[in-house]
Amino acid sequence: MSDAPVVQSDRRARAPNHVVEDKRGRVRHVTSMPATIVISHYDQIPCIVRDLSDGGAKIGLSRRYVLAERFWIVIRHANVTRRASLMWRRGEFAGIAFDHPFE
């Protein structure tokens, strides 16, 4: 057996069921689910939900899309439709807050 020290990576696994507690004490589920932002019947934006909590989500979307302050998000894989507000936007990522948390 070698006497070399064991080095552990601090990278988080990105498995769909990976759970992380955020700064606000909420449990976030790290994921990669496709979703749709619905501005109007004719104005829809594809995105990917990267983190999901009972109060909101971190989404990934192309920089070319401009997000309204309020919109609907549909996450079909999780059977979720929620009214949401844009909280922050940095490049290809955005943080959104749901009007009503999951029950």
Disulfide bonds with the S-S distance in Angstrom:
none
